[in-house]
Amino acid sequence: MKFRAGTKKREIYIVLALLLVIILFLGFSVFKSMPPAASGSPHPEISGMRIGGDGSARIKGLETASFILFAATFLLFTTLVISGVSKRNRTVRFWIWMLIITGAILFVWCQVFDSYMSYLSTGALRYILGFPEPTAWMIYGLWGGGALYAVVYVIEFRKIIYTKEDEETLRNIVEEFSIKGEEIE
């Protein structure tokens, strides 16, 4: 079995494009001037503690950049997951799983972002299971994306990661090397 150059060319271009987007938006946020009290202010009553200050002032001008930065980072992760699966194993079922997981995490990210922006504009804060809504979405929602990938990995392992065909190919390679008397490390 020979590796053919260009097999994963499209994935590489997507990875490079997403990395470029991430670098551009990180660069944009780094070179933007810092708002007053961006790193917090001393707490009036508790020595050594800092309070956040005005969240609206800290995010002003970075709303779109922060939204796109996370979306690009997650899409980069998804692209890397997809590129780790052999093209012959990328079935319709595989693509449906990827779309469901990507959609779920981007939906949760939209909820995190929207609830935070809503809080900044209205000052009203809802609590979900003991946490402010944006934090609850992060804690209970975003980790679920990684969990969904783990579930897919377990459920679909023999269909997309290590198929019977892959096992047979590996067995043949091992036999070929053992016949030749070479050691496999």
C-alpha positions in Angstrom: 0.0 0.0 0.0 1.6 3.3 -1.1 0.8 6.7 0.1 -0.3 8.9 -2.8 0.7 12.6 -2.7 -2.3 14.9 -2.8 -4.7 12.5 -1.2 -5.7 14.9 1.5 -4.9 18.1 -0.4 -8.4 19.6 0.1 -8.3 19.1 3.9 -4.8 20.8 4.0 -6.1 23.8 2.2 -9.1 24.0 4.6 -6.8 23.7 7.6 -4.5 26.4 6.3 -7.5 28.7 5.5 -8.9 28.2 9.0 -5.5 28.8 10.6 -5.2 32.0 8.6 -8.6 33.2 9.8 -7.7 32.3 13.4 -4.4 34.2 13.1 -6.0 37.2 11.5 -8.7 37.5 14.2 -6.2 36.9 17.0 -4.0 39.6 15.5 -6.9 41.9 15.3 -7.7 41.5 18.9 -4.1 41.8 20.0 -3.6 45.1 18.2 -6.9 46.6 19.4 -6.4 49.2 22.1 -7.2 47.9 25.6 -10.3 49.4 27.2 -10.0 50.9 30.8 -9.9 48.2 33.5 -9.6 45.4 30.9 -7.6 43.3 33.4 -10.0 44.3 36.2 -9.9 46.8 39.1 -9.2 46.3 42.7 -12.1 45.1 44.7 -13.4 47.8 47.1 -13.7 45.4 50.1 -11.5 42.3 49.5 -7.8 42.9 49.4 -6.0 41.1 46.5 -9.2 40.4 44.6 -10.0 42.1 41.3 -13.4 42.8 39.7 -14.1 42.7 36.0 -15.5 46.1 35.4 -17.6 46.9 32.4 -17.9 43.9 30.1 -19.5 45.9 27.3 -16.4 48.2 27.2 -14.1 45.2 27.1 -15.8 43.4 24.2 -16.7 46.6 22.2 -15.4 46.2 18.7 -14.5 42.5 19.2 -18.0 41.0 19.1 -17.8 39.7 15.5 -14.1 38.8 15.8 -14.7 36.7 18.9 -17.7 34.9 17.4 -15.7 34.1 14.2 -12.6 33.1 16.2 -14.4 30.4 18.1 -16.4 29.2 15.1 -13.1 28.9 13.0 -11.4 27.1 15.9 -14.1 24.6 16.1 -14.3 24.1 12.4 -10.6 23.5 12.4 -11.0 20.8 15.0 -13.8 19.2 12.9 -11.7 19.4 9.8 -8.8 17.6 11.6 -11.2 14.9 12.8 -12.5 14.4 9.2 -9.0 14.3 7.8 -8.1 11.6 10.3 -10.7 9.2 8.7 -9.8 7.4 5.5 -11.7 8.7 2.5 -13.1 5.2 1.8 -14.7 5.2 5.3 -16.3 8.6 4.9 -19.8 7.2 4.3 -23.1 9.1 4.3 -23.6 8.0 7.8 -20.2 9.4 8.8 -21.0 12.8 7.2 -24.4 12.9 9.0 -22.6 12.3 12.3 -20.1 15.2 11.5 -23.0 17.5 10.5 -24.9 16.7 13.7 -22.0 17.3 15.9 -20.8 20.4 14.1 -24.4 21.8 14.1 -24.8 21.0 17.8 -21.6 22.7 18.9 -22.2 25.8 16.7 -25.7 26.0 18.1 -24.3 25.9 21.6 -21.7 28.5 20.7 -24.5 30.8 19.3 -26.3 30.4 22.6 -23.2 31.2 24.7 -22.5 34.3 22.6 -26.2 35.4 22.4 -26.8 35.0 26.1 -23.6 36.9 26.9 -24.4 39.8 24.5 -28.0 39.9 25.9 -26.7 40.1 29.4 -24.3 42.9 28.4 -27.1 44.9 26.7 -29.9 44.4 29.3 -28.1 43.5 32.5 -30.7 40.8 33.0 -29.2 37.4 33.9 -30.9 34.0 34.0 -29.4 31.1 36.0 -29.4 27.6 34.7 -28.5 24.8 37.2 -26.7 27.3 39.4 -24.7 29.1 36.8 -25.3 32.3 34.8 -26.8 31.4 31.4 -23.6 32.0 29.3 -21.5 30.0 31.7 -24.1 27.2 31.9 -24.1 26.9 28.1 -20.3 26.7 28.2 -20.2 24.1 31.0 -23.1 21.9 30.0 -23.1 22.5 26.3 -19.6 22.8 24.8 -18.1 19.8 26.5 -20.9 17.8 25.0 -19.4 18.2 21.5 -16.3 16.4 22.6 -18.4 13.8 24.2 -20.4 13.4 21.0 -17.1 12.8 19.1 -16.2 10.1 21.7 -19.6 8.4 21.3 -19.2 8.4 17.6 -15.7 7.0 17.9 -16.9 4.1 20.1 -20.1 3.3 18.2 -18.6 3.6 14.7 -15.1 2.4 15.5 -15.3 -0.7 13.3 -17.0 1.1 10.4 -14.8 4.3 10.1 -11.7 4.0 12.2 -10.4 0.4 12.1 -12.5 -1.6 9.7 -12.2 -5.4 9.0 -10.5 -4.4 5.8 -7.9 -2.4 7.7 -7.4 -5.3 10.1 -6.9 -7.7 7.2 -4.4 -5.3 5.5 -2.4 -5.1 8.8 -2.4 -8.8 9.2 -1.1 -9.2 5.6 1.7 -6.7 6.3 2.7 -8.4 9.5 2.8 -11.8 7.7 4.8 -10.3 4.8 7.4 -9.0 7.2 7.6 -12.1 9.3 8.1 -14.2 6.1 11.0 -12.0 5.1 12.4 -12.3 8.7 12.3 -8.6 9.3 11.3 -7.2 12.7 8.4 -4.8 13.0 8.8 -2.1 15.6 
